[in-house]
């Protein structure tokens, strides 16, 4: 049915079941946020906010300028609304300090 291209891109692997359901419903609704809002029984701004989080999550997972899988995961969690940006900055900073300690002879 689909092409088997081996490993999936990072942004695909970052999506959870809820993201896949949202994406499917978005496609079936022909990209109409108004129709999607009606289907979910929520307001247009609520669906727009969900789409914005989805886009941010995909962008964070696909960002090639991010330093490694830990930082990418933290950024995806922020985009998904599961981690506060201030906490993410602290975690990334601490992680970078630990990496510098490991490099020193």
Buried (B, 14 or more C-beta within 10 A) or exposed (E): EEEEEEEEEBBEEBBEEEBEEBBEBBEEBEEEBEBBBEBBEEEEEBBEEBBEBBEBBBEBBBBEEBEEEBBBBBBBBBBBEEBEEEEBEEBBEEBBEEEEEEEEE
